[in-house]
């Protein structure tokens, strides 16, 4: 899937950064 916080996506901070980038684009 898109979000795998426990599978190597990284920390919550990185997930937030990805979400923000997705919303910005």
C-alpha distance matrix in Angstrom:
0.0 3.8 5.8 6.9 10.5 12.0 10.6 12.4 11.2 14.6 16.6 16.4 18.5 16.2 13.4 16.2 17.3 14.1 14.3 18.0 17.6 15.4 18.0 20.8 19.9
3.8 0.0 3.8 6.6 9.5 11.9 10.9 11.7 9.4 12.8 14.5 13.9 15.6 13.2 10.3 12.9 13.8 10.5 10.6 14.2 13.9 11.7 14.4 17.1 16.4
5.8 3.8 0.0 3.8 5.9 8.8 8.7 9.7 7.3 10.1 11.3 10.6 12.9 10.9 7.8 10.8 12.4 9.8 9.9 13.7 14.1 12.6 15.0 17.7 17.8
6.9 6.6 3.8 0.0 3.8 5.4 5.1 6.9 5.8 8.5 10.2 10.6 13.3 11.4 9.1 12.6 14.1 12.1 12.9 16.4 16.8 15.9 18.4 20.9 21.0
10.5 9.5 5.9 3.8 0.0 3.8 5.7 6.5 5.2 6.1 6.9 7.3 10.4 9.2 7.4 10.8 12.7 11.6 12.5 15.7 16.6 16.4 18.5 20.9 21.6
12.0 11.9 8.8 5.4 3.8 0.0 3.8 6.0 7.0 7.5 8.6 10.0 13.1 12.1 11.0 14.4 16.1 15.2 16.3 19.4 20.2 20.0 22.3 24.6 25.1
10.6 10.9 8.7 5.1 5.7 3.8 0.0 3.8 6.0 7.8 10.3 12.2 14.7 12.8 11.9 15.6 16.7 15.1 16.8 20.0 20.0 19.7 22.5 24.6 24.6
12.4 11.7 9.7 6.9 6.5 6.0 3.8 0.0 3.8 5.2 8.6 11.2 12.9 10.5 10.6 14.3 14.7 13.4 15.8 18.5 18.2 18.5 21.5 23.0 23.1
11.2 9.4 7.3 5.8 5.2 7.0 6.0 3.8 0.0 3.8 6.9 8.8 10.1 7.3 7.1 10.8 11.1 9.6 12.0 14.8 14.6 14.9 17.7 19.3 19.6
14.6 12.8 10.1 8.5 6.1 7.5 7.8 5.2 3.8 0.0 3.8 6.8 7.8 5.9 7.0 10.3 10.6 10.5 13.0 15.1 15.4 16.4 18.9 20.2 21.0
16.6 14.5 11.3 10.2 6.9 8.6 10.3 8.6 6.9 3.8 0.0 3.8 5.2 5.3 6.5 8.7 9.9 10.9 12.6 14.4 15.5 16.8 18.7 20.0 21.5
16.4 13.9 10.6 10.6 7.3 10.0 12.2 11.2 8.8 6.8 3.8 0.0 3.8 5.4 5.0 6.1 8.5 9.8 10.4 12.1 14.1 15.2 16.4 18.1 20.0
18.5 15.6 12.9 13.3 10.4 13.1 14.7 12.9 10.1 7.8 5.2 3.8 0.0 3.8 5.5 5.1 6.2 8.7 9.9 10.5 12.3 14.2 15.3 16.3 18.4
16.2 13.2 10.9 11.4 9.2 12.1 12.8 10.5 7.3 5.9 5.3 5.4 3.8 0.0 3.8 5.4 4.9 6.2 8.6 9.8 10.4 12.3 14.2 15.1 16.5
13.4 10.3 7.8 9.1 7.4 11.0 11.9 10.6 7.1 7.0 6.5 5.0 5.5 3.8 0.0 3.8 5.4 5.1 6.2 8.6 9.8 10.5 12.3 14.1 15.5
16.2 12.9 10.8 12.6 10.8 14.4 15.6 14.3 10.8 10.3 8.7 6.1 5.1 5.4 3.8 0.0 3.8 5.4 5.0 6.1 8.5 9.7 10.5 12.0 14.2
17.3 13.8 12.4 14.1 12.7 16.1 16.7 14.7 11.1 10.6 9.9 8.5 6.2 4.9 5.4 3.8 0.0 3.8 5.5 5.1 6.1 8.5 9.9 10.3 12.3
14.1 10.5 9.8 12.1 11.6 15.2 15.1 13.4 9.6 10.5 10.9 9.8 8.7 6.2 5.1 5.4 3.8 0.0 3.8 5.4 5.1 6.1 8.6 9.8 10.6
14.3 10.6 9.9 12.9 12.5 16.3 16.8 15.8 12.0 13.0 12.6 10.4 9.9 8.6 6.2 5.0 5.5 3.8 0.0 3.8 5.4 5.0 6.2 8.5 10.0
18.0 14.2 13.7 16.4 15.7 19.4 20.0 18.5 14.8 15.1 14.4 12.1 10.5 9.8 8.6 6.1 5.1 5.4 3.8 0.0 3.8 5.4 5.1 6.0 8.6
17.6 13.9 14.1 16.8 16.6 20.2 20.0 18.2 14.6 15.4 15.5 14.1 12.3 10.4 9.8 8.5 6.1 5.1 5.4 3.8 0.0 3.8 5.4 5.0 6.2
15.4 11.7 12.6 15.9 16.4 20.0 19.7 18.5 14.9 16.4 16.8 15.2 14.2 12.3 10.5 9.7 8.5 6.1 5.0 5.4 3.8 0.0 3.8 5.4 5.3
18.0 14.4 15.0 18.4 18.5 22.3 22.5 21.5 17.7 18.9 18.7 16.4 15.3 14.2 12.3 10.5 9.9 8.6 6.2 5.1 5.4 3.8 0.0 3.8 5.5
20.8 17.1 17.7 20.9 20.9 24.6 24.6 23.0 19.3 20.2 20.0 18.1 16.3 15.1 14.1 12.0 10.3 9.8 8.5 6.0 5.0 5.4 3.8 0.0 3.8
19.9 16.4 17.8 21.0 21.6 25.1 24.6 23.1 19.6 21.0 21.5 20.0 18.4 16.5 15.5 14.2 12.3 10.6 10.0 8.6 6.2 5.3 5.5 3.8 0.0
